[in-house]
Amino acid sequence: MRLRLASLLARSACACGLAAPLAALPRPPQAEPVGEDELERGLRAHPYLAKIQLERVERAPFLFLVQRATGASPTRAADYVEKVAPALAGTLRVFEQGIAAPNGLARRAGSERFGVLVLSSMGEFEKYLRATKSTWHPDAAVGYDRALGACVLFDPATGEQRPWPERVRSARHALVHACQVTWYAGEGAPRFENWVLEGMAEGLASTLADPAVLRIDFNSLRWLVADTQAPPSSFAHLRTIGELFQVGEAAKVDAYLRAQTPRELAPLRVTQNPQAFLRQATLFFAFLWSEENGRHRPALVAFLGDALRGLGTAPKFLERFQPTGAAELENAFLAWALREHKNAFPLERVDAEKAMQALLRGEAAGFSSPLPELDLSDAAPEERLALAIYELTAGAEAEAVRTLDALAKAELEPELHERVERERRRLACWRELRDAYLAELAASKGTLSFVHEGKSYQARVLSFCLDPAAGAGGDVVLEKNRSGQERFAAGALDALALAQEMRPQGTETDWARLVPYALRGDARTKRLLKDDQGESGALLRDALEDYPARLRLGQVLARLQALAKAPTPRERNAAEALLAEVRALRVEGADFEAVQRLEPVLLAKARSWLEAEVALLAPEELFGAKFEKLAGERVCLSYSFDDPRELDDFSTGLYPGLVAETLPAITTADEPFRVEGGELVALGKVGLHTRFELGAPLSVHYRMGYNDTQAPGDAALFFYLGLADDRAEHFVAGINFRTLLIVDSDKIDQVSGKQFPLELGAVYDLEMRHDGAKVFLHCQDQEVSVAAGGRKGGALFLRAHTTHPVRLTELVIEGNLLPASFPLLRRARVERELARF
């Protein structure tokens, strides 16, 4: 098919030149040895390294500190350095010249040398880890000591030696982490656990002679491809690009899966989630670095610069790889993995179709949404205390009492235990004073002021019934009143309003009347409370120093609880209110561990509520185009290109890929399709693909031309408008003004009409019609046609390959709207809205 299409269009693909390999670049200048520095001074205070003997070997820019060992060769340290130093120098050269320099990153001050600590055995390495309470990469068996700024390795001094590739890999892995610190330009220190930095470290830990050529770990590749063969393992062990960023690091995979696993796959019974995450991160890095002679490497290097500035986010990643989208990169990655697997394991059978679907999610994979749960059952004691304190201000006294009583019975740190008991004493004293006041009102048939549903009311108190089980609190019974409520729990009444009506009794517990003032942050608290060494002074100090932070945390937790209890919205305003609350919580509670911990669940909740909201949209509300309902299932979609939202009906990407092989090479910078001045304009190699599908009979009327802007070199003018596309590169397309091309599963054909003088700057009226049997292209009073074959309906696409800007001033589409359009449009709407979170 590809050869036939190439011959039809008589075009040949041109290969792009590649930059010189990094291994050929000159070595960096060698630094002169220096005396003792901060590294060596830090060794003397180190909890483990200060107790062992280290032999110092200078090999600028490295300082090797090799542990002495009984029975080891006298030349052990020198021999080790002689072998390992060149390997490290090569990796340093790759990082400095291939990543740091192109991104304009500078070394951090004081990082002229790289410390390399080499311990004498795996046992000594484990002792180091225990002494420093450190963790290490489970496969590389290396560490990086942030306090010393040094790589930590081990190399057996006696007995069986580690294989040379394993020694090189470990040393280079540690050095890449050291380089990440040395050239890090963000705030604080980089998180090595991040998939980008960990994938870089393991990817650049090449065991080959040329450190710029990545060696694929074929065992990892074998695992990854095996994971693509069944939906449970695909979802458990493989992450989309968006998920790589959302999860962030291996330790957070399990929490992500608890919140995101589709109903059909729950519960997942898997055991290698963290290892699989690191495995994919490394292979994905290798793919982006090496695939097709490194065609993605410039974008990857630019993004690594972003990551080393602390800006390694998903939007920045997608921005760097434009116009290639996430789905296109994911598909290319899976295809690369299959090719490499076939080369390594030619006899192993793999279902390629299943493998290429391994990163599909949701309806595209045949799964429904997960059942997200906002679960605060694992809240820390400090969080539970904060929530209880907030509940006291929000009329949820019974819940607060239960929480405080449970905390009092828990095993807590002494300071926190005392803080819980202090709050329980205050609450008991306040409830005693309040209950006495309510009992007095009941005895005198006094009037109680209260608030119900935001409105203020007054009513006489008929009785106050204490709760004998609780020993305090109870129900207040009121006369009939305009609120319609005649019975309230004492704890649900506005405590501050009650406190303001109560008068001092001259007792030792009078201070407790001011507890609601302190809890509510009332400005009178400081004036009314005595600053003594008793309960009054303690309440005053907490009001000023303790309550504000706890109440802020408690309020956030209470809002999380409210979201957890929210039902699926059945009206759009209810969905919008819930979504607004999620947005607000993620901003206002961003510094709280609870919000950070529940971030995946919050986003899952947001997704489910967005899906509910979008499901309520009428068909016309799903389109950016002007939507007109015609007879039956027919619709008319009009694009006047006066609103950027019209492009919401399309996805971006170079589709179909098949035609790329037939087009001449161009060097014009790509300018994706955009709405500008009432036109749809584009330049270079760009494309759009509709999120909806239409069936015949259908027609597409459009006005199109090329600007006369002069471009350097030979002109290339190609514009494709495709219809009846099955999203698998079978379609009928009009090429420019007089050519029709059909690519079907069993047929390729092309017809062209008569040439006519093309005037740059002019706009031409064109129309494509599909009557169910044939497709027609009409322009300049001439028409060509081609048999449609099996192409009866599908998506539409626009594809430009041009050195002169292409412009469309109008696009009007009529056809039968196919049912597959609505899930596509609704899903795209959800993803668009989620991107704004």
C-alpha positions in Angstrom: 0.0 0.0 0.0 2.8 2.4 0.9 4.7 1.8 -2.3 1.6 2.2 -4.4 0.7 5.5 -2.8 4.2 6.7 -3.2 4.2 5.9 -6.9 0.8 7.6 -7.4 2.0 10.9 -6.0 5.6 10.5 -7.3 7.2 11.9 -4.2 10.1 10.6 -2.2 10.9 11.1 1.5 14.0 12.9 2.5 16.2 11.9 5.5 17.1 14.6 8.0 20.8 15.1 9.0 21.8 14.2 12.6 24.1 16.0 14.9 27.6 14.6 15.7 27.5 11.9 18.5 28.3 13.2 21.9 31.1 10.7 22.3 33.0 12.6 19.7 32.9 15.9 21.6 36.1 17.0 23.3 36.7 16.2 26.9 36.2 18.9 29.5 39.4 20.5 30.9 40.8 18.7 33.9 40.6 20.5 37.2 43.6 20.8 39.4 43.5 18.7 42.7 42.5 20.8 45.7 42.9 20.4 49.4 40.3 19.3 52.0 36.9 20.8 51.3 33.4 20.6 52.6 33.0 17.0 51.5 35.9 15.8 53.5 35.0 17.9 56.5 31.5 16.4 56.3 33.0 12.9 56.4 34.4 13.5 59.9 30.9 14.2 61.3 29.2 11.4 59.3 27.3 8.8 61.4 28.9 5.9 59.4 31.7 7.1 57.2 33.6 8.8 60.0 34.1 5.3 61.6 35.8 3.7 58.6 39.1 4.2 56.8 39.0 5.7 53.3 41.8 5.9 50.8 41.8 9.1 48.7 42.4 9.0 45.0 42.2 12.2 42.9 41.1 11.9 39.3 39.8 15.4 38.5 37.0 16.3 38.4 36.4 13.3 40.7 37.6 12.6 44.2 37.4 8.9 45.0 37.3 7.8 48.6 37.7 4.1 48.7 37.1 2.1 51.8 40.2 0.1 53.0 39.6 -3.6 53.6 41.6 -6.4 55.2 43.0 -8.7 52.7 42.4 -6.4 49.7 45.1 -5.7 47.1 47.3 -2.7 47.9 46.5 -1.3 44.5 42.8 -1.9 44.8 41.8 1.7 45.0 44.0 2.8 42.1 42.9 -0.1 40.0 39.2 0.7 40.6 39.7 4.3 39.7 41.7 3.5 36.6 38.7 1.5 35.3 35.8 3.5 36.5 37.0 7.1 36.1 36.9 7.0 32.3 33.4 5.6 32.3 32.2 8.4 34.6 34.0 11.0 32.6 32.1 9.9 29.5 28.7 10.2 31.3 29.7 13.5 32.7 30.5 14.7 29.2 27.1 13.5 27.9 25.3 15.3 30.7 27.3 18.5 30.5 27.5 18.9 26.8 24.3 17.1 25.8 21.9 18.4 28.4 23.2 21.2 30.6 24.9 23.3 27.9 22.0 23.3 25.4 19.7 24.4 28.2 22.0 27.1 29.4 22.3 25.6 32.9 25.2 26.5 35.1 26.9 24.5 37.8 26.0 25.3 41.4 28.7 27.2 43.3 31.1 24.9 45.1 30.4 21.8 42.9 33.6 21.8 40.9 34.4 18.2 42.1 32.3 15.1 42.3 32.8 12.9 45.4 32.6 9.2 44.8 32.5 7.0 48.0 33.3 3.3 47.3 32.5 0.9 50.1 34.1 -2.5 50.3 31.0 -4.8 50.2 27.3 -5.0 49.9 27.2 -5.5 53.7 29.1 -2.3 54.3 26.7 -0.5 51.9 23.7 -1.8 53.9 25.3 -0.6 57.1 25.7 2.8 55.5 22.0 2.8 54.6 20.9 1.8 58.1 23.1 4.5 59.7 21.8 7.2 57.4 18.3 5.9 57.2 18.5 6.2 53.4 16.9 4.3 50.6 18.5 3.1 47.4 17.5 2.2 43.9 16.5 -1.5 44.1 18.1 -2.4 40.8 21.2 -0.1 40.6 22.4 -0.7 44.2 23.7 2.9 44.5 23.0 5.9 46.7 23.5 9.6 46.7 24.4 11.3 50.0 22.8 14.7 49.9 24.5 15.8 53.1 27.9 15.2 51.5 27.0 15.8 47.9 28.6 12.5 47.0 27.8 9.3 45.1 27.8 6.2 47.2 28.8 2.8 45.6 30.1 -0.5 46.7 32.7 -2.7 45.1 33.7 -6.0 46.8 37.3 -5.8 48.0 37.6 -9.6 48.2 35.9 -12.6 46.8 33.7 -12.7 43.7 33.7 -9.5 41.8 30.7 -7.8 40.4 30.4 -8.0 36.6 31.9 -5.1 34.8 28.7 -3.9 33.2 26.9 -3.9 36.6 29.8 -1.8 38.1 29.6 0.7 35.3 25.9 1.0 35.4 25.8 1.6 39.1 28.5 4.2 39.0 27.0 6.1 36.1 23.5 6.0 37.6 24.8 7.6 40.8 26.8 10.2 38.8 23.7 11.3 36.8 22.0 12.0 40.1 25.0 14.0 41.2 24.9 15.9 37.9 21.2 16.6 38.4 22.0 18.2 41.8 25.0 20.1 40.4 23.1 21.7 37.5 19.7 22.0 39.2 18.4 25.5 38.9 15.1 25.1 40.7 14.3 25.9 44.3 15.6 23.5 46.9 16.9 20.1 45.7 15.6 17.8 43.0 13.5 14.8 43.9 15.3 11.8 42.5 12.2 9.7 42.9 10.5 11.8 40.1 10.0 9.6 37.0 11.8 12.1 34.8 15.0 12.3 36.9 15.0 8.6 37.7 14.3 7.6 34.1 17.2 9.9 33.1 19.6 8.4 35.7 18.9 4.8 34.7 18.7 5.6 31.0 22.0 7.4 30.9 23.6 4.6 33.0 24.6 3.0 29.8 27.1 0.1 29.9 28.3 0.7 26.4 31.6 2.2 25.4 29.8 5.3 24.0 27.8 6.7 27.0 25.6 8.6 24.7 24.3 5.4 23.2 21.7 4.0 25.5 21.6 0.3 26.1 18.1 -1.1 26.5 17.6 -3.5 29.4 16.0 -6.4 27.6 14.6 -8.0 30.7 12.7 -4.8 31.4 11.5 -4.7 27.8 10.3 -8.2 28.1 8.3 -7.4 31.2 6.8 -4.3 29.7 5.7 -6.1 26.5 4.3 -8.9 28.6 2.3 -6.4 30.6 0.6 -5.2 27.4 -1.0 -8.5 26.7 -3.9 -8.4 29.3 -6.0 -5.4 30.6 -5.3 -6.0 34.3 -1.5 -5.9 33.9 -1.7 -3.1 31.3 -3.6 -0.9 33.7 -1.6 -1.9 36.8 1.9 -1.6 35.3 1.7 0.8 32.4 1.1 4.5 32.6 0.0 7.0 30.0 2.1 10.2 29.7 -0.5 12.1 31.7 -0.4 9.4 34.4 3.4 9.4 34.6 3.1 13.0 35.6 0.0 12.6 37.8 1.6 9.7 39.7 5.0 11.3 39.7 7.0 8.6 41.4 7.0 4.9 42.1 5.9 5.1 45.7 2.6 6.8 44.7 1.5 4.2 42.2 -0.6 2.1 44.6 -2.5 5.2 45.9 -3.2 6.2 42.3 -4.5 2.7 41.5 -6.7 2.7 44.5 -8.4 5.8 43.2 -8.3 5.2 39.5 -8.8 1.5 38.8 -11.9 0.9 36.6 -14.8 -0.9 38.1 -14.3 -3.9 35.8 -10.7 -4.4 37.0 -11.1 -3.7 40.7 -9.5 -4.9 42.9 -6.2 -5.2 41.1 -4.1 -8.1 42.4 -0.6 -7.1 41.4 2.7 -6.9 43.2 5.2 -5.0 41.0 3.6 -1.6 40.7 6.7 0.5 41.8 9.2 -1.6 39.8 7.0 -1.4 36.7 6.8 2.4 37.1 10.6 2.7 37.2 10.9 0.2 34.3 8.6 2.2 32.1 10.2 5.5 33.0 13.6 4.2 32.0 12.3 2.6 28.7 10.3 5.7 27.8 13.4 7.9 28.3 15.4 5.5 26.1 12.7 5.7 23.4 12.7 9.5 23.4 16.5 9.6 23.4 17.1 7.0 20.7 14.1 6.3 18.6 14.7 6.9 14.8 18.2 8.1 15.4 17.1 10.5 18.1 14.4 12.5 16.3 12.7 13.2 19.6 15.9 13.9 21.4 15.9 17.7 20.9 12.4 18.0 22.5 13.5 15.6 25.3 16.6 17.6 26.0 14.6 20.8 26.2 12.2 19.3 28.6 15.0 17.9 30.7 16.1 21.5 31.0 12.7 22.4 32.2 12.8 19.6 34.8 16.2 20.8 36.0 14.7 24.2 36.6 11.9 22.6 38.7 9.4 23.0 35.8 9.0 19.4 34.7 5.2 19.4 34.4 2.9 17.6 32.0 1.9 20.8 30.1 5.5 21.8 29.6 6.3 18.3 28.4 3.5 18.4 25.8 4.5 21.9 24.8 8.1 20.7 24.1 6.9 17.9 21.8 4.4 19.9 19.8 2.9 19.2 17.3 3.3 15.6 18.3 0.5 14.9 20.9 0.5 12.6 23.9 -1.5 9.8 22.1 0.8 9.9 19.1 3.9 9.6 21.4 2.3 6.8 23.4 1.6 4.8 20.2 5.1 5.4 18.9 6.5 4.2 22.2 4.5 1.0 22.1 5.4 0.4 18.5 9.1 1.0 19.4 8.9 -1.5 22.3 7.4 -4.1 20.0 10.1 -3.7 17.4 12.9 -3.9 20.0 11.2 -6.9 21.6 11.0 -8.7 18.2 14.7 -8.0 17.6 15.6 -9.3 21.0 13.2 -12.2 21.3 12.2 -13.2 17.7 10.6 -16.5 18.7 8.3 -15.1 21.4 4.7 -14.5 20.2 3.1 -11.2 21.0 -0.4 -10.0 20.1 0.6 -6.6 18.5 -3.1 -5.4 18.4 -3.4 -5.9 22.2 -0.1 -4.3 22.8 -1.1 -1.1 20.9 -4.2 -0.8 23.0 -2.4 -1.1 26.3 -2.5 2.6 27.1 -6.2 3.2 26.2 -8.3 4.3 29.1 -12.0 4.6 29.9 -14.5 3.9 27.2 -11.8 3.6 24.6 -10.6 0.5 26.4 -14.1 -0.7 27.2 -14.0 0.3 30.9 -16.3 2.6 32.9 -15.0 5.1 35.3 -13.6 4.1 38.7 -15.6 4.7 41.9 -13.7 7.5 43.5 -13.9 7.7 47.3 -12.6 10.6 49.5 -11.7 8.5 52.5 -10.4 10.3 55.7 -10.4 7.2 57.8 -6.6 7.2 57.7 -6.3 10.8 58.9 -3.4 11.4 61.3 -4.1 12.2 64.9 -3.2 15.9 64.4 -5.7 16.0 61.5 -8.4 14.4 63.5 -7.9 16.8 66.4 -8.0 19.8 63.9 -11.3 18.4 62.4 -12.8 18.0 65.9 -11.9 21.6 66.9 -13.4 22.9 63.6 -16.6 20.8 64.2 -17.0 22.6 67.5 -17.4 25.9 65.6 -19.7 24.4 63.0 -22.5 23.0 65.1 -21.2 19.4 64.9 -20.5 19.0 68.7 -21.5 15.3 68.9 -19.0 14.3 66.1 -16.3 16.4 67.8 -16.9 14.7 71.2 -16.6 11.3 69.6 -13.4 12.2 67.9 -11.8 13.7 71.1 -12.8 10.7 73.2 -11.3 8.3 70.7 -8.1 10.3 70.6 -7.9 10.3 74.4 -7.8 6.5 74.2 -5.2 6.3 71.4 -1.5 6.0 71.9 -0.2 9.5 71.1 2.9 11.5 71.7 2.8 13.1 75.2 2.6 16.6 73.9 -0.3 15.8 71.6 -2.1 13.7 74.3 -1.9 16.7 76.6 -3.3 19.0 73.8 -6.3 16.6 73.3 -7.0 16.5 77.1 -6.8 20.3 77.2 -9.5 20.5 74.5 -11.7 17.9 76.3 -11.5 19.9 79.6 -12.5 23.1 77.8 -15.4 21.4 76.0 -16.7 19.8 79.3 -16.6 23.2 81.1 -18.3 25.0 78.3 -21.0 22.4 78.0 -21.7 22.6 81.7 -22.1 26.4 81.6 -24.2 26.3 78.4 -26.5 23.5 79.7 -27.1 25.4 83.0 -28.0 28.5 81.0 -30.4 26.6 78.7 -32.0 24.9 81.7 -32.5 28.4 83.3 -34.1 29.6 80.1 -36.5 26.6 80.1 -37.4 27.2 83.8 -38.1 30.9 83.2 -39.7 30.3 79.7 -37.1 32.8 78.4 -36.5 33.7 74.8 -33.8 32.1 72.7 -32.3 33.7 69.6 -31.2 31.3 67.0 -30.3 31.0 63.3 -31.9 28.5 60.9 -31.0 28.1 57.2 -29.3 31.5 57.3 -32.1 33.5 58.9 -32.4 34.8 62.5 -35.4 33.9 64.7 -36.5 34.1 68.3 -38.7 31.7 70.3 -39.6 30.9 73.9 -37.8 27.8 75.4 -40.4 25.3 76.7 -38.0 22.7 78.0 -34.4 21.5 78.0 -33.9 17.7 78.0 -30.5 16.6 79.1 -28.9 13.6 77.4 -28.3 11.2 80.4 -26.0 9.0 78.3 -23.7 11.9 77.3 -23.9 13.6 80.7 -24.1 16.9 78.9 -25.9 18.4 76.0 -29.4 17.5 75.0 -32.4 18.9 73.1 -33.9 22.4 73.4 -37.7 22.4 72.8 -39.2 25.7 71.5 -42.6 27.1 71.0 -44.0 27.1 67.5 -42.2 29.7 65.5 -41.7 31.1 62.0 -38.6 28.9 61.4 -40.8 25.7 61.5 -38.2 24.1 63.8 -39.3 23.4 67.4 -36.4 21.2 68.6 -32.7 21.7 68.4 -29.7 19.8 69.8 -27.9 22.0 72.2 -24.6 21.4 70.3 -26.1 22.5 67.0 -26.9 26.0 68.4 -24.6 28.9 67.6 -22.2 28.7 70.6 -20.9 32.3 70.2 -24.4 33.7 70.2 -25.2 31.8 73.4 -21.9 32.9 75.0 -22.8 36.5 74.3 -26.1 36.2 76.1 -24.7 34.3 79.1 -23.5 36.4 82.1 -20.5 35.7 84.3 -21.4 33.6 87.4 -18.3 34.4 89.5 -17.2 30.8 89.5 -13.8 29.2 88.8 -15.0 28.0 85.4 -16.3 31.4 84.2 -13.4 31.4 81.7 -15.1 28.6 79.8 -17.9 31.0 78.7 -15.2 32.5 76.4 -14.3 29.2 74.7 -16.6 30.0 71.7 -15.0 33.4 71.4 -11.5 31.8 71.1 -12.7 29.1 68.7 -14.3 31.6 66.4 -11.4 34.0 66.5 -13.5 36.8 67.9 -11.5 40.0 68.4 -12.8 40.4 72.0 -11.0 37.2 73.1 -7.8 38.9 74.0 -9.6 41.6 76.0 -11.9 39.3 77.9 -9.6 36.4 78.8 -7.1 36.8 81.7 -3.5 36.2 80.8 -2.8 34.0 83.8 -1.1 30.7 84.4 -4.4 28.8 84.6 -7.0 27.7 82.1 -7.8 31.2 81.1 -4.2 32.0 80.1 -3.9 28.7 78.3 -7.0 29.4 76.3 -5.8 32.8 75.4 -2.4 31.5 74.2 -4.1 28.8 72.1 -6.5 31.4 70.7 -3.5 33.4 69.5 -1.0 30.7 68.6 -2.7 27.4 68.2 -6.3 27.6 67.0 -5.8 29.6 63.8 -3.7 26.9 62.1 -5.8 24.0 63.5 -9.0 25.6 62.4 -7.8 26.2 58.9 -6.8 22.6 58.6 -10.0 21.4 60.2 -12.1 23.5 57.8 -10.2 21.9 54.8 -10.8 18.4 56.2 -14.5 19.2 56.8 -14.8 20.4 53.2 -13.2 17.2 52.0 -15.7 15.2 54.1 -18.6 17.2 52.5 -17.3 16.4 49.0 -17.0 12.7 50.0 -20.7 12.7 50.9 -21.9 14.6 47.8 -24.2 12.6 45.5 -23.7 12.4 41.8 -25.1 15.7 40.5 -28.3 15.6 38.5 -28.3 19.2 37.5 -25.6 21.3 35.9 -25.5 24.0 38.6 -24.9 21.3 41.2 -22.1 19.8 39.2 -20.5 23.3 38.7 -20.7 24.0 42.4 -18.9 20.8 43.3 -16.2 21.4 40.7 -15.7 24.9 41.9 -15.2 23.5 45.4 -12.6 21.0 44.2 -10.7 23.8 42.5 -10.8 26.0 45.6 -9.7 23.2 47.9 -6.7 22.3 45.7 -5.6 25.9 45.9 -6.5 26.8 49.5 -5.4 23.5 50.9 -2.3 22.9 48.7 0.1 23.1 51.7 -1.8 20.4 53.7 -0.6 16.8 53.5 -4.2 15.6 53.5 -5.0 17.5 50.3 -1.8 16.3 48.8 -2.5 12.8 49.8 -6.0 12.9 48.4 -5.0 14.7 45.2 -5.6 11.7 42.9 -9.0 11.1 44.5 -10.0 14.7 44.2 -9.1 14.7 40.5 -11.0 11.4 40.1 -14.0 13.0 41.8 -13.7 16.0 39.5 -13.6 13.7 36.5 -16.8 11.8 37.6 -18.6 15.1 38.2 -17.5 16.6 34.9 -18.7 13.4 33.2 -22.0 13.9 34.9 -22.2 17.5 33.9 -21.2 16.9 30.3 -23.7 14.0 30.1 -26.4 16.6 30.7 -25.3 18.8 27.7 -27.6 18.9 24.7 -26.0 17.8 21.4 -25.6 21.4 20.1 -23.7 22.4 23.2 -21.0 19.9 22.5 -19.8 21.6 19.3 -17.7 24.7 18.8 -19.2 25.1 15.4 -22.6 26.7 14.7 -24.9 23.7 15.0 -28.1 23.3 13.0 -30.3 20.3 13.3 -31.7 19.1 9.9 -34.1 16.3 9.1 -33.5 12.9 10.6 -29.9 12.5 11.9 -28.6 15.1 9.6 -26.8 18.2 10.9 -25.1 21.3 9.5 -21.9 22.4 11.2 -20.7 25.9 10.1 -17.2 27.3 10.9 -16.8 31.0 10.3 -13.4 31.0 12.2 -14.2 34.0 14.4 -13.9 32.1 17.7 -11.0 29.9 18.8 -13.4 27.6 20.5 -14.4 26.3 17.1 -11.1 24.3 17.2 -12.5 22.4 20.2 -14.2 20.1 17.7 -10.8 18.9 16.5 -7.8 17.1 17.9 -4.3 18.0 16.6 -1.6 15.8 15.2 -0.1 14.8 11.9 -2.7 12.4 10.5 -2.6 10.4 8.3 1.0 9.3 8.8 0.8 7.3 5.5 1.1 10.5 3.3 4.2 11.7 5.1 6.3 9.2 3.0 5.0 10.8 -0.2 5.7 14.4 0.5 8.9 16.4 -0.1 11.0 17.5 2.9 10.5 21.1 4.0 12.3 23.1 6.7 9.6 25.7 7.3 8.8 26.1 11.0 5.5 24.5 11.9 2.6 26.9 12.9 -0.4 24.8 14.0 -3.9 25.6 12.7 -5.2 28.6 14.6 -8.1 31.0 14.3 -6.8 34.4 13.3 -8.6 37.4 11.8 -11.7 35.4 10.7 -9.6 32.7 9.1 -8.2 29.3 9.9 -4.4 29.5 9.1 -1.5 27.2 9.3 2.1 26.7 8.0 4.5 23.8 7.8 3.5 20.2 8.7 0.3 20.3 10.8 -3.1 18.7 11.0 -6.5 18.6 12.6 -8.9 15.6 13.1 -12.6 15.9 13.9 -13.8 14.5 17.2 -17.1 13.7 15.5 -18.0 11.3 12.6 -20.5 11.8 9.7 -22.1 9.3 7.4 -23.1 9.7 3.7 -24.7 11.5 2.1 -22.5 14.3 3.2 -21.0 17.5 1.8 -18.1 19.8 2.8 -18.0 23.3 1.4 -14.9 25.3 2.1 -13.0 28.4 0.8 -9.3 27.8 0.8 -6.1 29.3 -0.6 -2.4 30.0 0.0 -0.9 33.3 1.0 1.7 34.8 -1.2 4.2 35.1 1.7 7.5 34.2 0.2 9.3 31.2 1.8 13.0 30.3 1.2 13.8 27.4 -1.1 11.4 25.5 -3.3 7.7 26.0 -2.7 5.6 23.1 -1.3 1.9 23.5 -1.4 -0.1 20.5 -0.1 -3.5 20.6 1.6 -5.6 17.5 2.3 -9.2 17.5 3.3 -10.2 14.0 4.2 -13.6 12.5 5.0 -15.1 9.0 5.8 -11.9 8.4 7.8 -11.9 5.3 10.1 -9.0 6.7 12.2 -6.9 3.8 10.9 -5.7 5.6 7.7 -8.5 4.6 5.4 -10.2 7.6 3.9 -11.1 9.7 0.9 -9.2 13.0 0.6 -9.2 16.0 -1.6 -5.7 17.2 -2.3 -5.5 20.9 -3.1 -8.0 21.9 -5.8 -8.2 19.1 -8.4 -7.2 15.7 -7.0 -9.0 13.0 -5.1 -7.3 10.2 -3.3 -8.9 7.1 -1.8 -7.1 4.7 0.5 -9.2 1.8 1.6 -8.4 -1.7 3.0 -8.4 -3.2 -0.5 -8.1 -0.2 -2.8 -5.9 2.8 -3.5 -6.8 5.1 -6.3 -6.2 8.7 -7.3 -7.8 10.9 -9.9 -6.9 14.5 -11.0 -8.7 17.1 -13.0 -7.2 19.6 -15.4 -4.6 22.0 -14.2 -5.5 25.7 -13.9 -3.3 28.7 -13.0 -3.0 29.0 -9.2 -2.8 32.5 -7.9 -1.2 32.8 -4.5 -3.3 35.1 -2.3 -6.5 34.1 -3.9 -9.2 32.1 -2.1 -11.0 29.4 -4.0 -14.5 27.9 -3.5 -14.4 24.1 -3.2 -16.9 21.4 -2.4 -16.6 17.7 -1.6 -19.7 15.6 -1.9 -20.2 12.0 -0.9 -23.5 10.5 -2.2 -22.9 7.1 -0.7 -21.3 5.6 -3.8 -18.9 8.2 -5.2 -17.0 11.2 -3.8 -16.8 14.4 -5.9 -14.4 17.4 -5.7 -15.7 20.6 -7.4 -13.5 23.7 -8.0 -13.3 26.3 -10.7 -16.2 24.9 -12.8 -14.6 21.5 -13.0 -15.3 18.3 -11.1 -13.5 15.0 -10.5 -14.9 11.9 -8.8 -13.7 8.6 -7.4 -15.7 5.5 -6.3 -16.0 5.5 -2.5 -15.8 1.7 -2.1 -16.1 0.9 1.6 -15.6 4.4 2.8 -19.2 5.3 3.8 -18.7 7.4 6.9 -16.2 8.4 9.6 -14.2 11.4 10.8 -12.9 14.3 8.8 -9.3 15.7 8.8 -7.3 18.6 7.6 -3.6 18.1 6.8 -1.2 20.8 5.6 2.3 20.4 4.3 3.3 23.8 3.0 5.9 26.5 2.8 3.3 29.2 2.2 0.5 29.8 4.8 -2.7 28.0 4.0 -5.9 29.8 4.9 -9.6 28.7 5.1 -12.2 31.4 5.4 -15.2 29.1 5.7 -16.0 25.5 6.4 -19.6 24.1 6.2 -20.2 20.4 6.7 -23.5 18.6 6.3 -24.1 14.9 6.9 -25.6 12.2 9.1 -24.2 12.6 12.6 -23.0 9.1 13.6 -23.7 7.9 17.2 -19.9 7.4 17.9 -19.6 11.2 17.8 -21.2 11.9 21.1 -18.9 9.8 23.3 -15.9 11.3 21.5 -17.1 14.8 22.0 -18.1 14.4 25.6 -14.8 12.7 26.5 -12.9 15.5 24.8 -15.0 18.1 26.7 -14.2 16.4 30.0 -10.4 16.3 29.3 -10.5 20.0 28.3 -12.2 21.0 31.5 -9.8 18.8 33.6 -6.8 20.5 32.0 -7.9 23.7 33.6 -7.7 22.3 37.1 
